[in-house]
Amino acid sequence: MMPSLDDAPPPGKEFLDRLRAIVGPKGIVDSTSEAAKFERDERGLFNGKAAIILRPSSTEEVAAILKACNDAAVAVIPQGGNTGLVGGSTPTPAGNEIVLSLSRMNRIRGLDAANDTISVDAGCILAEIQKAAAAVDRQFALSLAAEGTCQIGGNLSTNAGGINVLRFGMAREQVLGLEVVLADGRILSTMNALRKDNTGYDLKQIFIGAEGTLGVITGAVLKLQPAPRETSTCLVAVSSPAAAIELLGRAKTGSGGNCVAFELTHRRLLDFVFAHIPETADPLGRPYEWYVLAEFAAGDMGGALMAMVEGLLERAFEDGLALDATIAASEAQRRALWRLRESMTEAQKPEGGSIKHDIAVPVSAVPEFLEKARVACEALVPGCRVCAFGHAGDGNIHFNVSQPVGADRAGFLARWHDMNHAVHEIVASMGGSISAEHGIGRLKRDELPFYKDAVAIDLMRAMKRAFDPNGILNPGRVIPDPAN
Ligand SMILES: Cc1cc2nc3c(=O)[nH]c(=O)nc-3n(C[C@H](O)[C@H](O)[C@H](O)COP(=O)(O)OP(=O)(O)OC[C@H]3O[C@@H](n4cnc5c(N)ncnc54)[C@H](O)[C@@H]3O)c2cc1C
């Protein structure tokens, strides 16, 4: 059984002074106003109090902090951009956890264009890595709406997904090498830039998606892709989710695998965006119920990519899959289309309480899931407003449910567990996942035993004991309590 640090007393002044000495004055967040952004999660669901917030500047400092905390059995919460949506990166209110922010470790360590690799500190902001790649005519393929704030260490720890999974896979598929500080302070370096390395276990993969429970990622070697020469982006009103999935199949085949993003959304999300996000407008003449935002990207095809997309849409109109469409004619129009998609999370906030589900089902099952889950939620809370959108190209739907208009926010949010249960049972019956890309954190930890294989959970506990015998890394996150 893992030792539990839940009820541990806050660490004493002498111990905190030792940590202060490791990072120096620049590595400590002292003011209460500054601290708030490290102690509160993105959605405001998790508010806590850190014993101290440390911002080390090097892997060696991280190692010294972990060694000290391991020796004293003090909990450490690694934190990246703090954009995670499952309460994994913020402390509990007990005041007994150290927040370890990687934000000062933000150097691009090196870029090898001929090898298509970039080597980075874990605290690099995702958008900065994309920019560095673009500067040498390459692309770093991970992309998500939080990319201006989230850090690559957080992306790898959550195995982030985003809009390009369809073409390039999840975060773990973008990694060649990793540097990790273990709970006892040892530094594991697998920072190689090789596409072939079969020298035993692929240890880096164990830390990717572990949500900081097995080690602190301090550096990574990432794969780069050729920068696209031609891009075509379209917003298509489709006749139904089933029509969207039929269109997806045609888009993948017709483009020879060059469909890089395929996002589905219900009209309600667009209505919220037009109502709450400045300078947005409906690019189509009239409203429809379902839309697809699709993007295609390829090398130099002499303009053939656009012709392929036009042909695809023409046939989709003829066959009744598409009802209306617009293709971006400029980079500004392309950005405007993506802005609609990227604003959807923000646009739900002014509409009151929202109960979230980040689920995945097989792509072919998306239409059936959408219908069954809508019926279940509306039966549970009449008048609730289902806001379904997301990465339909890989089967991941953000099935968010906004409160009925004028309802009591707290009363609606009190149904969180019931609604999650109803939706997750449908997901499970379809062989799906209750966490497609956001992870488990604290939010879904107690649900995990109901939806994950018992042997898999046993192995997760065994790995946790092996990597972090004192249980100092992100205690109470991800790994279910043995009592459950
Ligand atoms: C508007 C919006 C859109 C989003 N869209 C997507 C999306 O499309 N796809 C998607 O997958 N996610 C999405 N997210 C969720 C979030 O952005 C991702 O989970 C992201 O990968 C988290 O990165 P971060 O740096 O903010 O990590 P944090 O939130 O700081 O941390 C996340 C977890 O990783 C751990 N961690 C952080 N850094 C390290 C490290 N260096 N070493 C070890 N553990 C660490 C933390 O302890 C925590 O458990 C979105 C969030 C927002 C707010």
The ligand as an SDF file (V2000), in Angstrom:
LIG
                    3D

 53 58  0  0  0  0  0  0  0  0999 V2000
   -9.0780   26.4780  -23.7760 C   0  0  0  0  0  0  0  0  0  0  0  0
   -8.4680   25.1270  -23.5240 C   0  0  0  0  0  0  0  0  0  0  0  0
   -8.4030   24.2210  -24.5680 C   0  0  0  0  0  0  0  0  0  0  0  0
   -7.8320   22.9630  -24.3620 C   0  0  0  0  0  0  0  0  0  0  0  0
   -7.7710   22.1120  -25.4190 N   0  0  0  0  0  0  0  0  0  0  0  0
   -7.1930   20.9150  -25.2560 C   0  0  0  0  0  0  0  0  0  0  0  0
   -7.0900   20.0160  -26.3540 C   0  0  0  0  0  0  0  0  0  0  0  0
   -7.5590   20.2770  -27.4550 O   0  0  0  0  0  0  0  0  0  0  0  0
   -6.4590   18.8450  -26.1380 N   0  0  0  0  0  0  0  0  0  0  0  0
   -5.9340   18.5000  -24.9200 C   0  0  0  0  0  0  0  0  0  0  0  0
   -5.3680   17.4070  -24.7920 O   0  0  0  0  0  0  0  0  0  0  0  0
   -6.0430   19.3360  -23.8670 N   0  0  0  0  0  0  0  0  0  0  0  0
   -6.6460   20.5160  -23.9930 C   0  0  0  0  0  0  0  0  0  0  0  0
   -6.7430   21.3670  -22.9290 N   0  0  0  0  0  0  0  0  0  0  0  0
   -6.2230   20.9490  -21.6110 C   0  0  0  0  0  0  0  0  0  0  0  0
   -4.7650   21.3860  -21.3200 C   0  0  0  0  0  0  0  0  0  0  0  0
   -4.4140   22.5030  -22.0880 O   0  0  0  0  0  0  0  0  0  0  0  0
   -3.8260   20.2200  -21.5940 C   0  0  0  0  0  0  0  0  0  0  0  0
   -4.0800   19.1840  -20.6890 O   0  0  0  0  0  0  0  0  0  0  0  0
   -2.3360   20.6160  -21.5140 C   0  0  0  0  0  0  0  0  0  0  0  0
   -1.5640   19.5420  -22.0300 O   0  0  0  0  0  0  0  0  0  0  0  0
   -1.8780   20.9250  -20.1010 C   0  0  0  0  0  0  0  0  0  0  0  0
   -0.6130   21.5410  -20.1580 O   0  0  0  0  0  0  0  0  0  0  0  0
   -0.1250   22.5280  -18.9780 P   0  0  0  0  0  0  0  0  0  0  0  0
    1.2690   22.9200  -19.2440 O   0  0  0  0  0  0  0  0  0  0  0  0
   -1.0890   23.6010  -18.7620 O   0  0  0  0  0  0  0  0  0  0  0  0
   -0.1390   21.5010  -17.7480 O   0  0  0  0  0  0  0  0  0  0  0  0
   -0.7090   21.7170  -16.2740 P   0  0  0  0  0  0  0  0  0  0  0  0
   -2.1380   22.0500  -16.2960 O   0  0  0  0  0  0  0  0  0  0  0  0
    0.1630   22.6520  -15.5240 O   0  0  0  0  0  0  0  0  0  0  0  0
   -0.5020   20.2400  -15.6780 O   0  0  0  0  0  0  0  0  0  0  0  0
   -1.2380   19.1600  -16.1650 C   0  0  0  0  0  0  0  0  0  0  0  0
   -0.7650   17.8770  -15.4410 C   0  0  0  0  0  0  0  0  0  0  0  0
    0.5770   17.5780  -15.8020 O   0  0  0  0  0  0  0  0  0  0  0  0
    1.4430   17.6310  -14.6520 C   0  0  0  0  0  0  0  0  0  0  0  0
    2.6610   18.3110  -15.1050 N   0  0  0  0  0  0  0  0  0  0  0  0
    2.7620   19.5490  -15.6490 C   0  0  0  0  0  0  0  0  0  0  0  0
    4.0420   19.7870  -16.0200 N   0  0  0  0  0  0  0  0  0  0  0  0
    4.7440   18.6710  -15.6840 C   0  0  0  0  0  0  0  0  0  0  0  0
    6.1100   18.3030  -15.8220 C   0  0  0  0  0  0  0  0  0  0  0  0
    7.0130   19.1140  -16.3770 N   0  0  0  0  0  0  0  0  0  0  0  0
    6.4880   17.0790  -15.3730 N   0  0  0  0  0  0  0  0  0  0  0  0
    5.5890   16.2350  -14.8050 C   0  0  0  0  0  0  0  0  0  0  0  0
    4.2910   16.5420  -14.6570 N   0  0  0  0  0  0  0  0  0  0  0  0
    3.8820   17.7440  -15.0950 C   0  0  0  0  0  0  0  0  0  0  0  0
    0.6700   18.3800  -13.5940 C   0  0  0  0  0  0  0  0  0  0  0  0
    1.0470   17.9760  -12.3070 O   0  0  0  0  0  0  0  0  0  0  0  0
   -0.7560   17.9900  -13.9290 C   0  0  0  0  0  0  0  0  0  0  0  0
   -1.0540   16.7390  -13.3820 O   0  0  0  0  0  0  0  0  0  0  0  0
   -7.3180   22.6160  -23.0900 C   0  0  0  0  0  0  0  0  0  0  0  0
   -7.3840   23.5410  -22.0440 C   0  0  0  0  0  0  0  0  0  0  0  0
   -7.9440   24.7760  -22.2520 C   0  0  0  0  0  0  0  0  0  0  0  0
   -7.9830   25.7390  -21.1120 C   0  0  0  0  0  0  0  0  0  0  0  0
  1  2  1  0
  2  3  1  0
  2 52  2  0
  3  4  2  0
  4  5  1  0
  4 50  1  0
  5  6  2  0
  6  7  1  0
  6 13  1  0
  7  8  2  0
  7  9  1  0
  9 10  1  0
 10 11  2  0
 10 12  1  0
 12 13  2  0
 13 14  1  0
 14 15  1  0
 14 50  1  0
 15 16  1  0
 16 17  1  0
 16 18  1  0
 18 19  1  0
 18 20  1  0
 20 21  1  0
 20 22  1  0
 22 23  1  0
 23 24  1  0
 24 25  2  0
 24 26  1  0
 24 27  1  0
 27 28  1  0
 28 29  2  0
 28 30  1  0
 28 31  1  0
 31 32  1  0
 32 33  1  0
 33 34  1  0
 33 48  1  0
 34 35  1  0
 35 36  1  0
 35 46  1  0
 36 37  1  0
 36 45  1  0
 37 38  2  0
 38 39  1  0
 39 40  1  0
 39 45  2  0
 40 41  1  0
 40 42  2  0
 42 43  1  0
 43 44  2  0
 44 45  1  0
 46 47  1  0
 46 48  1  0
 48 49  1  0
 50 51  2  0
 51 52  1  0
 52 53  1  0
M  END
$$$$
